[in-house]
Amino acid sequence: MSEPRGGAEPRLRRELGLFDAVVIGLGSMIGAGVFTALAPAAGAAGAALPLALALAAFVAYCNATSSARLAARYPASGGTYVYGRERLGDFWGYLAGWGFVVGKTASCAAMALTVGTYAWPDQAHAVAVAAVVALTAVNYGGVRKSALLTRVIVAVVLAVLAAVVVAAATSDRATADRLDLGAGLADAGVGGVLTAAGLLFFAFAGFARIATLGEEVRDPARTIPRAVPLALGIALVVYAAVAVTVLAVLGAGGLAGASAPLAEAVRAAGVPELGPVVRVGAVVAALGSLLALILGVSRTTLAMARDRHLPHALAAVHPRFGVPHRAELAVGAVAAIAAGTLDARGAIGFSSFAVLVYYAIANASAWTLRSAEGRRRRVVPALGLAGCLVLAFALPPASVLAGASVLAAGAAGYLVRRRVARRVTRR
């Protein structure tokens, strides 16, 4: 098993077991997906929404499998930044890390804005900033405290979603006619389904949080490969149940046009009293996702700072709490600024593109594993790589342009820094 570079650097504490790792993954995925991605995905895929969900889940499975095998081999903070660096070279590791940090920082802003929109629409940006500050403080106190809070959040959200599914499924408004996949595919076309799958992939990307916490998981070679598919499988079951029942009640047009689709679904199902409960669930879910996002981004920032791709001061680990406190504060500050200034929909599209590129590099890294290193069939990383690239470029053009521009800027910065370093060395 390979250890991270920089052996003299202080290490993080291994405090997370299988249950906590699964819960952190669920906290990331459920908050991001159910309350933010279903409506725009329905707008792209129509009644073929379940097909798009299945495609997104399949690509996520390939990515999860590749990531789990790599995480067991390289149990260090940083996720695909570490895998790409070790398997493909410094540039590809850097590009993955850069894409993850900027993409997921945008996701932090989107989740914070979701909290603000549901909790206090007139002051959404102010509430969003406050949410980032509060959860950064929670993470600063140690990953164990974060995991305990995530347990509570996941339990509350699952209970709310179960109530939504029961209310929608037992309603007289739910009809199977609204689930005509063939008609939906004919209306939306393959392009519409691919676009929807790219948007829904945003909802599955939370399993990466398990891998990026590799340095804080006990027995990572055993725990991570088990935790990733477990979290992904539970999330898929939840998404499928919610998507099918809400689509059956609202129809594709109603779902696509709803600003708060789950609240609208329970109202249409004849249970309007569940509306406030759903809003509370949305706030709690977004908080859970934001909590895990800050955890994951700060750990990748830590890994990049250790290799001096980011300021080395960010590599510090708190002597008491055992967390990368400077990285967490830096990520929290940038996310707070973004939450106070950005639009949530734009942030989600940009994040989806950057994260799909991130996983494309993860699959390419997994392709290079030998049988003795945990590789099984190469078809999984091959399909994952192809799927990530197809979904990334099927996203709305504005998202593709913004994501590609930021990744290109990061790559240019890397190449300039390398050239300057070589000149200094020659002198």
LUMTI-763035 format. One line per field, with one value per residue (C-alpha): residue number from 1; residue in one letter; y, z, x. Coordinates in Angstrom, 1 decimal. Layout:
N
i: [NUM	...]
aa: [a	...]
py: [Y	...]
pz: [Z	...]
px: [X	...]
//
This chain:
427
i: [1	2	3	4	5	6	7	8	9	10	11	12	13	14	15	16	17	18	19	20	21	22	23	24	25	26	27	28	29	30	31	32	33	34	35	36	37	38	39	40	41	42	43	44	45	46	47	48	49	50	51	52	53	54	55	56	57	58	59	60	61	62	63	64	65	66	67	68	69	70	71	72	73	74	75	76	77	78	79	80	81	82	83	84	85	86	87	88	89	90	91	92	93	94	95	96	97	98	99	100	101	102	103	104	105	106	107	108	109	110	111	112	113	114	115	116	117	118	119	120	121	122	123	124	125	126	127	128	129	130	131	132	133	134	135	136	137	138	139	140	141	142	143	144	145	146	147	148	149	150	151	152	153	154	155	156	157	158	159	160	161	162	163	164	165	166	167	168	169	170	171	172	173	174	175	176	177	178	179	180	181	182	183	184	185	186	187	188	189	190	191	192	193	194	195	196	197	198	199	200	201	202	203	204	205	206	207	208	209	210	211	212	213	214	215	216	217	218	219	220	221	222	223	224	225	226	227	228	229	230	231	232	233	234	235	236	237	238	239	240	241	242	243	244	245	246	247	248	249	250	251	252	253	254	255	256	257	258	259	260	261	262	263	264	265	266	267	268	269	270	271	272	273	274	275	276	277	278	279	280	281	282	283	284	285	286	287	288	289	290	291	292	293	294	295	296	297	298	299	300	301	302	303	304	305	306	307	308	309	310	311	312	313	314	315	316	317	318	319	320	321	322	323	324	325	326	327	328	329	330	331	332	333	334	335	336	337	338	339	340	341	342	343	344	345	346	347	348	349	350	351	352	353	354	355	356	357	358	359	360	361	362	363	364	365	366	367	368	369	370	371	372	373	374	375	376	377	378	379	380	381	382	383	384	385	386	387	388	389	390	391	392	393	394	395	396	397	398	399	400	401	402	403	404	405	406	407	408	409	410	411	412	413	414	415	416	417	418	419	420	421	422	423	424	425	426	427]
aa: [m	s	e	p	r	g	g	a	e	p	r	l	r	r	e	l	g	l	f	d	a	v	v	i	g	l	g	s	m	i	g	a	g	v	f	t	a	l	a	p	a	a	g	a	a	g	a	a	l	p	l	a	l	a	l	a	a	f	v	a	y	c	n	a	t	s	s	a	r	l	a	a	r	y	p	a	s	g	g	t	y	v	y	g	r	e	r	l	g	d	f	w	g	y	l	a	g	w	g	f	v	v	g	k	t	a	s	c	a	a	m	a	l	t	v	g	t	y	a	w	p	d	q	a	h	a	v	a	v	a	a	v	v	a	l	t	a	v	n	y	g	g	v	r	k	s	a	l	l	t	r	v	i	v	a	v	v	l	a	v	l	a	a	v	v	v	a	a	a	t	s	d	r	a	t	a	d	r	l	d	l	g	a	g	l	a	d	a	g	v	g	g	v	l	t	a	a	g	l	l	f	f	a	f	a	g	f	a	r	i	a	t	l	g	e	e	v	r	d	p	a	r	t	i	p	r	a	v	p	l	a	l	g	i	a	l	v	v	y	a	a	v	a	v	t	v	l	a	v	l	g	a	g	g	l	a	g	a	s	a	p	l	a	e	a	v	r	a	a	g	v	p	e	l	g	p	v	v	r	v	g	a	v	v	a	a	l	g	s	l	l	a	l	i	l	g	v	s	r	t	t	l	a	m	a	r	d	r	h	l	p	h	a	l	a	a	v	h	p	r	f	g	v	p	h	r	a	e	l	a	v	g	a	v	a	a	i	a	a	g	t	l	d	a	r	g	a	i	g	f	s	s	f	a	v	l	v	y	y	a	i	a	n	a	s	a	w	t	l	r	s	a	e	g	r	r	r	r	v	v	p	a	l	g	l	a	g	c	l	v	l	a	f	a	l	p	p	a	s	v	l	a	g	a	s	v	l	a	a	g	a	a	g	y	l	v	r	r	r	v	a	r	r	v	t	r	r]
py: [0.0	3.4	6.3	9.9	12.0	14.2	11.7	14.5	16.2	15.8	13.1	13.2	10.9	7.7	7.9	6.9	3.4	1.8	3.3	6.8	6.6	5.5	8.2	11.0	9.8	9.7	13.2	14.5	12.8	13.1	16.8	17.6	15.5	15.2	18.9	20.5	18.3	16.6	19.7	20.7	17.1	16.6	19.7	18.0	14.4	14.7	11.4	9.7	11.0	7.5	6.5	9.5	8.5	5.0	6.3	8.7	5.9	3.5	6.1	6.8	3.1	2.8	5.9	4.5	1.2	2.8	5.3	2.6	0.4	3.5	4.7	1.3	1.5	5.1	5.8	9.5	12.7	14.1	11.5	11.6	14.3	11.6	8.8	10.9	12.1	8.6	6.7	9.3	12.0	15.3	17.3	15.0	14.8	18.5	19.0	16.6	18.4	21.8	20.7	19.2	22.2	24.9	22.7	21.6	25.1	26.1	23.3	24.6	27.9	26.1	24.1	27.1	29.0	26.1	26.6	30.3	29.9	27.4	28.9	32.7	33.5	37.2	36.9	33.9	35.1	36.3	33.0	31.1	32.9	32.3	28.5	28.3	30.0	27.8	24.5	25.6	26.0	22.5	21.0	22.9	20.9	17.6	15.1	12.9	15.8	16.3	12.6	12.6	15.7	14.1	11.0	13.2	15.1	11.9	10.4	13.5	13.7	10.0	10.3	13.4	11.7	8.5	10.7	12.3	8.9	7.5	10.6	10.7	6.9	6.6	9.7	9.6	12.0	9.4	7.7	5.3	7.3	9.9	7.3	6.4	6.1	5.4	8.6	10.6	9.3	10.2	13.7	14.4	12.5	10.9	14.4	15.4	12.2	12.7	16.3	15.2	12.4	14.9	17.1	14.1	12.9	16.0	14.2	11.1	12.7	12.8	9.3	11.1	12.4	8.9	8.6	12.1	11.2	8.2	9.4	9.5	6.1	3.1	0.1	2.0	-1.0	-2.8	0.1	2.3	-0.4	-1.4	2.1	3.5	1.0	0.9	4.6	4.8	1.9	3.5	6.8	5.2	3.5	6.8	8.8	6.2	6.1	9.9	10.5	7.9	8.9	12.7	12.2	10.1	13.0	16.1	14.8	15.8	19.4	20.0	18.7	20.7	23.9	23.5	25.7	23.4	20.1	17.9	20.5	20.9	17.1	16.7	19.6	18.1	14.7	16.3	16.5	20.2	20.0	18.2	21.2	22.9	19.6	19.2	22.7	21.8	18.6	20.6	22.9	20.0	18.0	21.0	21.6	17.9	18.2	21.4	19.9	17.0	19.2	21.4	18.3	16.9	20.1	21.0	17.6	17.9	21.4	19.9	17.3	19.9	22.2	19.4	19.2	23.0	23.3	25.5	27.7	25.3	27.1	25.3	22.0	22.6	20.1	21.4	19.8	19.4	18.7	16.8	18.6	20.7	23.8	26.4	24.6	24.4	28.2	29.0	26.9	28.3	31.9	31.3	29.4	32.2	34.8	32.6	32.0	35.8	36.6	33.6	32.1	28.6	27.1	28.4	27.0	23.6	23.4	24.5	22.1	19.2	19.7	20.0	16.9	14.8	15.7	14.8	11.3	10.9	11.2	8.7	6.1	6.7	6.2	2.9	1.6	1.6	-0.7	-4.2	-7.3	-7.5	-3.9	-4.6	-4.2	-6.6	-6.0	-2.9	-2.6	-0.7	2.2	2.2	2.7	5.2	7.3	7.3	8.0	10.9	12.6	12.1	13.5	16.4	17.6	17.0	19.6	23.0	25.0	27.7	25.1	23.5	26.8	28.0	24.7	24.2	27.8	27.4	24.1	25.6	28.5	26.0	24.0	27.1	28.2	24.8	24.9	28.4	27.5	24.5	26.5	29.1	26.4	24.9	28.2	28.8	25.3	25.9	29.0]
pz: [0.0	-1.0	1.4	0.4	-0.5	2.1	4.9	7.3	7.0	10.0	9.3	9.9	12.5	11.4	13.2	10.7	10.4	7.7	9.1	9.3	5.9	4.3	6.2	5.0	1.4	1.8	3.4	0.3	-2.3	-0.9	-0.2	-3.6	-5.7	-4.6	-3.9	-6.7	-9.7	-10.4	-11.9	-14.5	-15.4	-16.0	-18.2	-20.4	-20.4	-19.8	-19.0	-19.8	-16.5	-15.0	-18.0	-17.4	-13.7	-14.6	-17.0	-14.4	-11.8	-14.2	-14.8	-11.1	-10.4	-12.8	-11.2	-7.7	-8.5	-10.0	-7.1	-4.4	-5.9	-6.1	-2.6	-1.2	-3.0	-2.0	1.3	1.5	1.5	-1.9	-3.9	-7.6	-7.2	-5.6	-8.0	-11.1	-9.8	-8.9	-12.0	-14.8	-13.7	-11.9	-14.5	-14.6	-10.8	-10.6	-13.2	-11.2	-8.0	-9.5	-11.1	-7.8	-5.7	-8.0	-9.0	-5.5	-4.1	-6.5	-5.2	-1.7	-2.9	-4.6	-1.5	0.8	-1.6	-1.4	2.4	2.0	-0.6	1.4	4.8	4.1	0.4	0.8	2.5	0.6	0.1	3.7	5.0	2.6	3.9	7.5	6.7	5.2	8.3	10.7	9.1	8.6	12.3	12.9	10.6	12.4	15.5	14.0	11.5	14.2	15.2	11.5	11.1	14.1	12.8	9.4	11.0	12.4	9.1	7.0	9.4	9.2	5.4	4.8	7.1	5.1	1.8	3.0	3.8	0.4	-1.4	0.6	0.1	-3.6	-4.2	-2.4	-4.0	-6.6	-8.7	-9.3	-12.7	-14.6	-17.8	-16.7	-16.7	-20.4	-21.0	-24.7	-25.3	-23.1	-25.1	-28.4	-27.2	-25.5	-27.8	-26.9	-26.4	-23.8	-21.9	-21.9	-20.7	-17.9	-16.9	-16.7	-14.4	-12.3	-12.0	-9.8	-7.4	-7.2	-7.0	-3.2	-2.9	-3.7	-0.1	1.1	-1.0	-0.2	3.5	2.9	5.4	8.2	7.6	9.7	7.6	4.3	2.1	3.5	4.5	1.4	-1.2	0.9	1.9	-1.7	-3.3	-0.2	-0.1	-3.9	-3.8	-1.0	-2.8	-6.0	-4.3	-2.6	-5.9	-7.9	-5.4	-5.2	-8.9	-10.0	-7.4	-8.0	-11.7	-11.4	-9.5	-11.3	-14.8	-16.6	-17.3	-13.8	-12.3	-14.7	-13.9	-10.1	-8.1	-5.1	-6.7	-3.7	-1.8	-4.9	-5.2	-1.7	-2.3	-5.5	-3.7	-1.3	1.7	1.8	5.5	4.5	2.6	5.6	6.6	3.1	3.3	6.6	5.0	2.1	4.4	6.5	3.4	1.8	5.2	5.2	1.7	2.4	5.5	3.6	0.7	2.9	4.3	0.9	-0.7	2.3	2.2	-1.5	-0.8	1.9	-0.5	-3.2	-0.6	0.6	-3.0	-3.2	-6.0	-3.6	-0.8	1.5	4.5	3.8	4.6	8.3	10.5	13.8	16.8	18.9	16.5	13.9	10.9	8.1	9.8	7.4	4.4	5.9	6.7	3.2	1.6	3.9	3.0	-0.7	-0.5	1.6	-1.0	-3.8	-1.8	-1.4	-5.1	-7.4	-8.9	-7.8	-11.2	-12.8	-10.0	-10.4	-14.1	-13.8	-10.9	-12.9	-15.8	-13.5	-11.5	-14.6	-15.8	-12.3	-12.6	-16.1	-14.7	-11.9	-14.5	-16.6	-13.4	-12.6	-16.1	-15.3	-12.3	-12.6	-11.4	-8.3	-7.4	-7.3	-10.9	-12.2	-15.6	-17.5	-19.0	-15.9	-16.0	-19.8	-19.7	-16.8	-18.8	-21.9	-19.8	-18.0	-21.2	-23.0	-20.1	-19.5	-23.1	-23.2	-20.4	-21.4	-23.5	-20.9	-18.3	-20.8	-21.7	-18.1	-16.9	-19.8	-19.4	-15.7	-16.3	-19.1	-16.9	-14.2	-16.7	-18.0	-14.5	-13.9	-17.1	-16.4	-12.8	-14.1	-16.7	-14.1	-11.7	-14.4	-15.2	-11.5	-11.3	-14.2	-12.6]
px: [0.0	1.4	1.7	1.3	4.2	5.8	6.4	7.6	4.2	1.8	-0.8	-4.5	-6.2	-7.9	-11.2	-13.8	-15.3	-17.5	-20.7	-19.4	-17.8	-21.2	-23.1	-20.7	-21.1	-24.9	-24.9	-23.1	-25.3	-28.8	-28.6	-27.2	-29.6	-33.2	-33.8	-31.7	-31.3	-34.6	-36.4	-33.8	-33.2	-36.9	-36.8	-34.2	-35.4	-39.1	-40.8	-37.5	-36.1	-35.8	-33.6	-31.3	-31.2	-30.1	-27.4	-26.1	-26.1	-24.2	-21.5	-21.3	-21.0	-18.0	-16.4	-17.1	-15.5	-12.4	-12.2	-12.6	-9.8	-7.5	-8.4	-7.5	-4.1	-3.5	-5.2	-4.2	-6.2	-6.8	-8.7	-8.1	-5.5	-3.3	-4.4	-3.7	-0.4	0.8	-0.6	-0.5	1.9	2.0	0.1	-2.9	-3.0	-2.9	-5.6	-7.9	-7.2	-7.7	-11.0	-12.2	-11.3	-12.8	-15.8	-16.7	-16.2	-18.9	-21.0	-20.5	-22.0	-24.9	-25.7	-25.4	-27.8	-30.2	-30.3	-30.9	-33.6	-35.6	-35.0	-35.4	-35.9	-35.7	-32.2	-30.9	-27.4	-27.0	-28.2	-26.0	-22.9	-23.9	-24.3	-20.8	-19.3	-21.2	-20.3	-16.7	-16.6	-18.0	-15.4	-12.7	-13.6	-12.6	-13.9	-15.4	-17.8	-18.6	-19.5	-21.8	-23.7	-24.0	-25.6	-28.4	-28.8	-29.0	-31.6	-33.8	-33.6	-34.4	-37.4	-38.7	-38.1	-39.9	-42.9	-42.8	-42.7	-45.6	-47.7	-47.1	-47.4	-50.7	-52.2	-55.1	-53.0	-50.3	-50.8	-48.6	-49.3	-46.8	-44.1	-44.1	-40.4	-40.8	-42.8	-40.4	-37.4	-39.1	-39.8	-36.5	-34.2	-30.9	-29.4	-32.0	-31.4	-27.6	-28.0	-30.3	-27.9	-25.1	-27.1	-28.2	-24.6	-24.1	-26.4	-24.2	-20.8	-20.8	-19.3	-16.0	-16.0	-15.3	-12.2	-10.9	-11.1	-8.9	-6.3	-8.9	-10.6	-9.6	-8.4	-8.9	-8.0	-11.0	-13.4	-13.3	-14.1	-17.1	-18.3	-18.4	-20.8	-22.9	-23.5	-24.0	-26.5	-28.6	-28.6	-29.8	-32.7	-33.7	-33.4	-35.4	-38.2	-38.5	-38.1	-40.7	-43.3	-42.9	-43.0	-46.1	-47.9	-46.6	-45.8	-42.7	-43.9	-45.0	-41.8	-39.6	-41.4	-41.5	-39.2	-39.6	-40.7	-41.0	-43.1	-45.2	-45.6	-47.0	-49.4	-50.6	-50.9	-53.4	-51.1	-50.2	-49.4	-46.2	-45.0	-43.3	-41.7	-40.3	-38.8	-37.1	-35.9	-34.4	-32.6	-31.2	-30.2	-28.4	-26.6	-25.5	-24.2	-22.4	-20.8	-19.4	-18.3	-16.2	-14.6	-13.7	-12.5	-10.3	-8.6	-7.8	-6.5	-4.3	-2.9	-2.2	-0.6	1.7	3.0	3.2	0.6	-1.2	0.4	2.3	0.9	-2.4	-0.8	-0.8	-2.7	-4.1	-2.1	-5.2	-8.1	-6.1	-7.7	-6.2	-7.4	-5.9	-7.2	-10.7	-10.6	-9.4	-12.1	-14.7	-13.7	-13.8	-17.1	-18.7	-17.7	-19.1	-22.3	-22.7	-22.3	-23.1	-26.3	-27.0	-28.0	-24.8	-22.7	-24.3	-23.6	-20.0	-19.5	-20.9	-18.5	-15.4	-16.3	-17.0	-13.5	-12.2	-13.7	-12.5	-9.0	-9.9	-11.0	-7.9	-5.8	-7.7	-7.0	-3.3	-3.7	-2.2	-4.0	-1.8	-2.8	-6.5	-7.5	-10.2	-11.7	-10.5	-14.0	-15.2	-12.7	-13.0	-16.8	-16.4	-14.0	-16.2	-19.3	-17.7	-16.6	-19.9	-21.9	-19.5	-19.9	-23.6	-24.2	-25.6	-23.1	-22.6	-21.6	-19.1	-17.6	-17.2	-15.8	-13.4	-12.1	-11.4	-9.6	-7.6	-6.6	-5.5	-3.5	-1.8	-0.8	0.7	2.8	4.0	5.0	6.9	8.7	9.7	10.9	13.1	14.7	15.5	17.0	19.3	20.6]
//
